[in-house]
Amino acid sequence: MEEIYFKQSVWSETECSLTQRSYRRMLECVDDQLSKDDVKLIHSLYEHAAKSTDIHSICAPGFTNLQHVFETVTILVDEVGLGRVVIVAALITDLVRSKAISREMVAERFGEQVAVICDGMVKVDELYGRNISLENENFRKLLFTFAQDVRVILIMLSARLNTMRHLKAYSPDDQMRIGQEVSLLYAPMAHRMGLYGMKSELEDLSMKFTNRSVYLEIAAMLDETKRDRDEYIHRFLAPLRMRLDESGMNYEMKGRTKTISSIYNKLKKKKMMSLEGIYDLFAIRIIIDCPPKMEKAECWRAYSIVTDLYQPNPVRLKDWISVPKGNGYESLHITVLGPNKRWVEVQIRTRRMDEVAEKGFCAHWKYKGIKSEENMEKWLANIREVLENPELSGVDFIDDFKLNLYDKEVFAFTPKGELRRLPKGATVLDFAFDIHSNVGRRCVGAIVNDRNVPLRYEIQNGDQVEILTSNHQEPKQDWINIVVTSKAKTKLRQALKEQTFRRSQIGREMLDRKFKNWKVEFTDALLHELMKEFGYKDINVFLSDVGEEIITSEKIKEVVDKDRTEQDHFMISAKGYQLVDNSQDEESRGSSVIMLDRGLTDIEFSLAKCCSPIFGDPVFAFVSATGGVKIHRTGCPNENDMRRKFGYRILEARWRGSEGNMMAVRLRVTGTDDIGIVTNITQLFQKEAQVKMRSITINSTEGGFEGDVTVLVASTDMLQTMIKRIKTIKGVYSVTRIGK
């Protein structure tokens, strides 16, 4: 395998050496995971790929792509504890992406599970090729790919950890971008999956590159106090070891210092500038070897020994043994007062619990008795629910997704004793929606520990909660500010939307009856006039408020009567108006005017935005209810509706004069997604003095793009010439004029 990889490469001697070293290290790790047939088959696939594709790319100077693959696999085996399926998928994903081998071949030779993971990894790689950012839809697609298969998350976490370990080789811009992404997405994801060691390292490395000055400052503080800290740990452990040895317990004990990122967060929280005020800079971990049936008893026996020796702080006791965290984490945390009156955190767990704590969800493959798989699937289902909710705005989406990543939990019970796990800060209303969406919709309060509480009551650990409901209760808009779980937010938004739609139907029926009584035709155009008058943008919300009589019939009647008066006042019977463009846009003014046959002059007009007419277009004039005159292009999307409902307001019109006006037109451009496409389009307009580009927006979709370009042109002839020139740009499929 080495001969194939490295003999033909174009790498430097150092890059070859590092890649060979990472390859040998990987082979040692996977020795008991892959069969000889697996190794031979992967060897032959890479041999084939080396002849037909370029597998010798680099991630950054001195860091090859193959080195990244091998080291990622090593992390998956050594630090995450995964087996054959994920190892093979991680090794051959690049070959699938480069089309050196097909998905069918992967499924046939390695199994369908490997093929499924490769599919997910290829999708992730494709999305990363589209410049993922929080603001674009690709970010949601990336997260959705993650949520489909937990093993894709595990591979990406391991790959990102390896990238962070080599981040020094990347450019400063890439360091900042990748560091921020890791802080936002990957570190919380590792935390949620119980990979605490990985989470801590990701947070530290992210801070090292995104907040380097503070990172180095805290690191220097830790170095200065290291000797004192080591001496203190020795003083703390010596008598504890003696007591544990006397008990005959089989154990391992070690001390660890808090990570730099967690120290920084504590400094920020306490608004301190030095480490002197932080007493829990380190923690002591006691790891017990014992049979599974004796785990709880042995942990509590160790707890008794520790608290006999050192004074415990009962408020800081965390029992994750009786009720494990949602990701399977089990441990007993206590804080005790050590020598010199300093607080020290002690973590007590068994060997199995420690492995679950280090490898999180992945440990369930080894220890079949824990419930982490069920909890993880529930969490992934919640993640998918957030991702699939199209109603979320960008800000709400990110907030809801981040909420699902963290696992600061509280535990409460139903009256029947069923345990419910909710995020810290969850309210009675969240509890109700967690039981069922219909229970949440009809919730009026709760009885918690035999005491009546309102919807806003925050659930505390150990609460017994009985939800009170009423058939007359309906969801309220302000409930959005009460709930914190994504499930409750999603179900509540759906309920409010359905409720608004039902009320809007009632409001429409009410308006229809009123207009019949007033002998006024109820049209969509009139409805939109009313919405505009009352300041509404959503028609269902407007009609809902009409149905709720928030907008009274009297107010609507005033607007309708005012509109009738204006119509009567502006009835036009004479012909021959000359309309002069009084647009506020200086660029759009020129020498062209509109003639309504011949005769009167100086009547103000404006160009309709729905069709954006320009000199040379066949046009007609429309007298609006407010007295203004709009010029529309013949063939305007609204023309048929206007002629059918307001034919008496339409006048024939034509252009007069030369092409002097610069008027706004929007063009829809589609083509192949290419990095230089925007530059090519803008450069074309820069060369053309008679056409000005006002704006351009480009949206990429699966290898293609669709963009809107707003231009200022003087005539239809110039517009057609410009459209032909845009079509000559490489990668452009079509250019069409659109209404707005």
Secondary structure, 3 states (H helix, E strand, C coil): CHHHHHHCCCCCHHHHHHHHHHHHHHHHHHCCCCCHHHHHHHHHHHHHHHHHCCCCCEEECCEEHHHHHHHHHHHHHHHHCCCHHHHHHHHHHHHHHCCCCCHHHHHHHHCHHHHHHHHHHHHHHHHHCCCCCCCCHHHHHHHHHHHHCHHHHHHHHHHHHHHHHCHHHCCHHHHHHHHHHHHHHHHHHHHHCCCHHHHHHHHHHHHHHHCHHHHHHHHHHHHHHHHHHHHHHHHHHHHHHHHHHHHCCCEEEEEEECCHHHHHHHHHHHCCCCCCCCCCCEEEEEEECCCHHHHHHHHHHHHHHHHHHCEECHHHCEECCCCCCCCCCCCEEEEEECHHHCEEEEEEEEHHHHHHHHHHHHHHHCCCCCCHHHHHHHHHHHHHHHHCCCCCCHHHHHHHHHHHHCCCEEEEECCCCCEEEEECCCEHHHHHHHHCHHHHHCEEEEEECCEEECCCCECCCCEEEEEEECCCCCCCHHHHHCCCCHHHHHHHHHHHHHHHHHHHHHHHHHHHHHHHHCCCCCCHHHHHHHHHHHCCCCHHHHHHHHHCCCCCHHHHHHHHHHHHHHHHHCCCCCCCEEEEECCCCHHHCCCCEEEECCCCCCEEEEECCCCCCCCCCCEEEEECCCCCEEEEECCCCCHHHHHHHHHHHEEECEEECCCCCCEEEEEEEEEECCCCHHHHHHHHHHCCCCCEEEEEEEEEECCEEEEEEEEEECCHHHHHHHHHHHHCCCCEEEEEEECC
